[in-house]
């Protein structure tokens, strides 16, 4: 089918310092995760679906730090978008900070185009926006995006070098016994049927450190603040599950992930969500501190706690 009748979803991937000189197929296979093998990526390249600077590329091409490689997916039918706009916390000519609603993807995928931050915000602002970081689909809260390529590079470098301070809120199962604690436990592949699940002590583990403090509790549930000192996949969720306090509504890390598998098969029932305590994981990007990529001033933002949170922080938290 030609481009004149096919609508495409374009998903960009930016190369970091550690990707310098990697083969293109190796780079994309690493960024896409276990869902895509190098052979699958090579087929996408061979079909002309991977582009750089507006032109198709070859599998043996090498990537350079800071450049963007884009994969094109044919658009599929989607359900109605629940949000027409993104709540804006701050905007100037270089950046925009939003409070992302839970249930919205950060960027398009091969199955979702419209219910994404980049699509909705680009339409809302009437200009292209650039991702500097991502939040999981069900995670809500503060998120910064760039409005030009130079600002995007500046923000991306801050996130990559761990110079951005991020603090999350999580409602968890159980009455936590500590006021403050640090989880220092490497995360790796779980090794089970759910390939995206992470586990302490799993294969190919990487160091992971999360600071936690208790904010509130009712004897059955607790509200905790979490500051990730490293940036591993699902770090806060996996660490909280490891210490016996999984996030309310977390389909992947409550139990053995049975509800996650039902969600993949589109078989989740009301009683499944009732057992999880919420329709989505109650994880919220609460506070975000970074340097403005233009003038370098320190910016601090707090995203309002969503209405679906079962516990809320006090004024002195």
C-alpha positions as CSV (number, residue, x, y, z in Angstrom):
1,X,0.0,0.0,0.0
2,X,1.5,3.4,-1.0
3,X,2.1,6.3,1.4
4,X,-0.6,8.3,-0.4
5,X,-3.3,6.1,1.1
6,X,-1.6,4.7,4.2
7,X,-1.4,6.8,7.4
8,X,1.7,6.1,9.3
9,X,2.7,6.3,12.9
10,X,6.2,7.5,13.3
11,X,8.1,6.5,16.5
12,X,11.4,8.2,17.0
13,X,14.4,6.8,18.9
14,X,17.3,9.0,20.0
15,X,20.9,7.7,20.2
16,X,22.8,8.3,23.5
17,X,26.5,8.4,24.1
18,X,26.6,4.6,24.8
19,X,25.0,4.0,21.4
20,X,27.8,5.7,19.4
21,X,28.9,3.6,16.4
22,X,26.4,0.7,17.1
23,X,25.0,-0.9,14.0
24,X,21.5,0.4,13.3
25,X,19.8,-2.9,13.7
26,X,21.6,-3.6,17.0
27,X,20.7,-0.2,18.3
28,X,17.0,-0.5,17.4
29,X,16.7,-4.1,18.7
30,X,18.1,-2.9,22.0
31,X,15.7,0.0,22.3
32,X,12.7,-1.9,21.3
33,X,13.2,-4.7,23.8
34,X,12.6,-8.4,23.5
35,X,9.5,-8.0,21.4
36,X,11.8,-7.3,18.4
37,X,14.8,-9.5,17.4
38,X,17.6,-8.1,15.2
39,X,16.1,-10.2,12.3
40,X,12.7,-8.5,12.8
41,X,14.4,-5.1,12.9
42,X,16.3,-6.0,9.7
43,X,13.0,-6.8,8.0
44,X,11.6,-3.4,9.0
45,X,14.7,-1.8,7.5
46,X,14.5,-3.9,4.4
47,X,10.9,-2.8,3.9
48,X,11.9,0.9,4.0
49,X,10.2,1.5,7.4
50,X,13.2,2.8,9.2
51,X,14.2,6.4,8.2
52,X,16.9,8.9,9.2
53,X,17.0,12.4,7.9
54,X,13.9,11.6,5.9
55,X,15.5,8.7,4.0
56,X,15.4,4.9,4.4
57,X,18.6,3.4,5.8
58,X,20.6,0.2,5.5
59,X,21.0,-2.4,8.4
60,X,24.8,-2.0,8.5
61,X,24.5,1.8,9.0
62,X,26.0,3.1,12.3
63,X,24.3,5.5,14.7
64,X,25.8,8.6,16.2
65,X,25.2,10.2,19.6
66,X,22.3,12.7,19.5
67,X,20.8,11.6,16.2
68,X,17.2,10.3,15.8
69,X,16.1,7.2,14.0
70,X,12.4,6.8,13.2
71,X,10.3,3.6,12.6
72,X,7.1,3.9,10.6
73,X,4.2,1.7,11.5
74,X,0.9,1.5,9.6
75,X,-1.9,3.1,11.7
76,X,-4.6,0.8,13.1
77,X,-8.1,1.7,14.4
78,X,-8.2,3.1,17.9
79,X,-10.8,3.6,20.6
80,X,-11.9,7.2,21.3
81,X,-9.3,9.3,23.1
82,X,-10.4,10.1,26.7
83,X,-8.5,13.4,26.8
84,X,-8.5,16.1,24.2
85,X,-5.8,18.2,25.8
86,X,-2.9,17.9,28.3
87,X,-2.9,20.0,31.5
88,X,0.0,22.4,31.2
89,X,1.9,23.4,34.3
90,X,4.5,25.6,32.5
91,X,5.3,26.7,29.0
92,X,7.8,29.1,27.4
93,X,9.4,29.2,23.9
94,X,11.7,26.3,24.6
95,X,9.9,23.8,26.9
96,X,6.4,22.7,28.1
97,X,5.7,20.9,31.4
98,X,2.5,18.9,31.7
99,X,0.6,16.8,34.2
100,X,0.1,13.6,32.2
101,X,-3.2,11.8,32.9
102,X,-2.9,8.1,33.8
103,X,-3.8,5.9,30.9
104,X,-2.1,8.0,28.2
105,X,1.0,6.7,26.4
106,X,4.0,9.0,26.2
107,X,4.6,8.4,22.5
108,X,3.0,6.5,19.6
109,X,3.4,2.8,19.2
110,X,2.5,0.3,16.4
111,X,-1.0,0.2,17.9
112,X,-1.7,3.6,19.4
113,X,-1.3,7.0,17.7
114,X,-3.9,9.4,19.0
115,X,-4.0,8.7,22.8
116,X,-0.4,9.8,23.3
117,X,1.2,12.8,24.9
118,X,3.2,13.8,21.8
119,X,0.2,13.6,19.5
120,X,-2.3,15.4,21.7
121,X,0.2,18.1,22.8
122,X,1.4,18.7,19.2
123,X,-2.2,19.3,18.2
124,X,-2.9,21.4,21.3
125,X,0.1,23.7,20.8
126,X,0.1,23.7,17.0
127,X,3.8,22.7,16.8
128,X,6.0,19.7,17.1
129,X,7.0,18.6,20.6
130,X,10.1,16.5,21.5
131,X,10.2,13.8,24.3
132,X,12.9,14.2,26.8
133,X,11.8,11.2,29.0
134,X,8.9,8.8,29.3
135,X,6.3,7.8,31.9
136,X,4.5,4.4,31.8
137,X,1.0,4.5,30.3
138,X,-0.8,4.2,33.6
139,X,1.6,6.5,35.5
140,X,0.3,10.1,35.9
141,X,2.1,13.3,36.7
142,X,4.8,15.8,35.8
143,X,6.5,15.4,32.5
144,X,8.7,17.9,30.5
145,X,8.9,18.1,26.7
146,X,11.0,20.3,24.5
147,X,9.7,22.6,21.7
148,X,12.9,22.6,19.6
149,X,15.6,20.1,18.9
150,X,18.4,21.9,20.9
151,X,16.2,22.0,24.0
152,X,15.4,18.4,23.6
153,X,19.1,17.5,23.5
154,X,19.8,19.5,26.6
155,X,17.0,17.9,28.5
156,X,17.8,14.4,27.3
157,X,21.4,14.8,28.5
158,X,20.2,15.8,31.9
159,X,18.0,12.8,32.2
160,X,20.7,10.5,30.8
161,X,23.3,11.8,33.3
162,X,20.9,11.5,36.3
163,X,20.9,15.3,36.9
164,X,17.1,15.5,37.1
165,X,15.5,15.1,40.5
166,X,12.3,13.0,40.3
167,X,10.0,12.2,43.1
168,X,6.9,10.0,42.8
169,X,3.9,9.2,45.0
170,X,2.7,5.6,45.2
171,X,-0.3,4.1,47.1
172,X,0.8,0.6,48.2
173,X,-0.7,-2.4,49.8
174,X,0.0,-2.8,53.5
175,X,1.0,-0.6,56.5
176,X,4.7,0.1,56.0
177,X,6.8,-0.3,59.1
178,X,9.4,2.3,58.4
179,X,9.4,6.1,58.1
180,X,12.3,6.1,55.7
181,X,14.2,3.3,53.9
182,X,16.5,2.7,50.9
183,X,16.1,-0.2,48.6
184,X,19.5,-1.0,47.0
185,X,18.8,-4.1,45.0
186,X,19.8,-4.9,41.4
187,X,17.1,-5.5,38.8
188,X,17.2,-7.9,35.9
189,X,15.1,-10.1,33.7
190,X,12.4,-12.0,35.7
191,X,12.8,-15.0,33.5
192,X,9.1,-16.0,33.5
193,X,6.4,-15.9,30.9
194,X,6.0,-12.1,31.1
195,X,9.1,-10.9,29.3
196,X,8.8,-7.2,30.4
197,X,8.7,-8.0,34.1
198,X,11.7,-7.1,36.2
199,X,13.0,-8.8,39.3
200,X,15.5,-8.3,42.1
201,X,18.4,-10.7,41.4
202,X,17.1,-11.4,37.9
203,X,19.3,-12.3,34.9
204,X,21.6,-9.5,33.5
205,X,20.9,-7.4,36.6
206,X,21.8,-3.7,36.9
207,X,22.3,-1.8,40.1
208,X,19.1,0.0,41.2
209,X,18.6,2.3,44.2
210,X,15.3,3.8,45.4
211,X,14.8,6.0,48.4
212,X,11.4,5.7,50.1
213,X,9.6,7.6,52.9
214,X,6.1,7.0,54.4
215,X,3.7,9.9,54.1
216,X,0.4,8.5,55.3
217,X,-1.5,5.2,56.0
218,X,-4.8,3.8,57.2
219,X,-3.6,0.4,58.5
220,X,-4.5,-1.3,55.2
221,X,-2.8,1.0,52.6
222,X,0.1,3.4,52.7
223,X,1.1,6.4,50.7
224,X,4.9,6.6,50.1
225,X,7.2,9.0,48.3
226,X,9.8,7.4,46.1
227,X,13.0,9.0,44.7
228,X,14.8,6.8,42.2
229,X,18.6,7.3,42.3
230,X,19.0,5.1,39.2
231,X,16.8,4.9,36.2
232,X,16.0,1.2,35.6
233,X,12.9,0.0,33.8
234,X,9.9,-0.3,36.3
235,X,12.3,0.4,39.1
236,X,9.9,1.9,41.7
237,X,7.2,-0.7,41.0
238,X,9.6,-3.7,41.1
239,X,11.4,-2.5,44.3
240,X,8.1,-1.9,46.1
241,X,6.8,-5.3,45.1
242,X,10.1,-6.9,46.2
243,X,9.8,-5.5,49.8
244,X,6.2,-6.7,50.0
245,X,4.3,-3.5,49.2
246,X,3.3,-3.6,45.6
247,X,1.6,-0.5,44.1
248,X,-2.2,-0.6,44.2
249,X,-3.6,-1.4,40.8
250,X,-0.3,-2.6,39.3
251,X,-1.3,-5.4,36.9
252,X,2.3,-6.4,36.3
253,X,3.7,-6.6,39.8
254,X,0.8,-7.6,42.0
255,X,1.0,-11.3,42.4
256,X,2.5,-13.2,39.5
257,X,1.2,-10.7,36.9
258,X,-2.0,-12.7,36.2
259,X,-4.0,-9.6,35.6
260,X,-1.4,-8.2,33.2
261,X,-1.7,-11.3,31.1
262,X,-5.5,-10.9,31.1
263,X,-5.0,-7.3,30.0
264,X,-2.8,-8.4,27.1
265,X,-5.6,-10.8,26.0
266,X,-8.3,-8.1,26.7
267,X,-9.9,-10.3,29.3
268,X,-9.7,-8.2,32.5
269,X,-12.9,-8.3,34.5
270,X,-14.3,-6.0,37.2
271,X,-13.4,-8.4,39.9
272,X,-9.8,-8.4,38.7
273,X,-9.6,-4.7,39.2
274,X,-11.4,-4.8,42.5
275,X,-8.8,-7.3,43.7
276,X,-6.0,-4.9,42.6
277,X,-7.7,-2.0,44.4
278,X,-7.8,0.4,41.5
279,X,-8.3,0.5,37.7
280,X,-4.8,1.7,37.1
281,X,-1.5,1.6,39.0
282,X,-1.5,4.4,41.6
283,X,1.9,5.8,40.7
284,X,2.3,9.6,40.2
285,X,5.2,11.7,39.0
286,X,4.8,14.3,41.8
287,X,7.9,16.6,41.7
288,X,10.3,17.3,38.9
289,X,13.4,19.5,39.2
290,X,15.8,20.3,36.3
291,X,17.8,23.0,34.7
292,X,16.2,25.0,32.0
293,X,17.9,24.0,28.7
294,X,18.1,27.6,27.6
295,X,19.2,29.8,30.4
296,X,20.2,27.2,33.0
297,X,17.9,28.3,35.8
298,X,16.7,25.6,38.2
299,X,13.0,24.8,37.7
300,X,10.8,23.0,40.2
301,X,7.3,21.6,39.4
302,X,4.7,19.7,41.4
303,X,1.9,17.9,39.7
304,X,-1.5,17.9,41.5
305,X,-2.4,14.6,43.0
306,X,-5.0,12.8,40.8
307,X,-8.6,12.4,42.1
308,X,-8.3,8.6,41.9
309,X,-5.6,8.4,44.5
310,X,-6.9,6.6,47.6
311,X,-4.5,8.4,50.0
312,X,-3.1,12.0,49.8
313,X,0.0,13.7,51.2
314,X,-0.4,16.2,54.0
315,X,0.6,19.9,53.6
316,X,4.0,19.4,55.3
317,X,5.0,16.4,53.2
